[in-house]
Amino acid sequence: MNSALDKLDHAFGEVLVILEQEASSQGRDIRGNSLFSKLRGWKDELEKIRLGEKGLSDTFERVPLKEGQEGGLFTD
């Protein structure tokens, strides 16, 4: 699982750098970019999970399935 979390952290970092570079090249302030803010928040939350400051069970919410979302029925 640590390997997958490392990859996710790296991917967040790459996207954040790209967004910062695009904003800088266009002379815009990155703080106004909602995608950047959301990804930064996810990266921060991921770091807390990796450091053990936040448990995984706190990150998942049970959402009731809507009718027709139960999945397929497999028969032989």
HELIX and SHEET records of a PDB file:
HELIX    1   1 ASN A    2  SER A   25  1                                  24    
HELIX    2   2 ILE A   30  GLY A   32  5                                   3    
HELIX    3   3 SER A   34  LEU A   51  1                                  18    
HELIX    4   4 LEU A   56  THR A   59  5                                   4    
END                                                                             
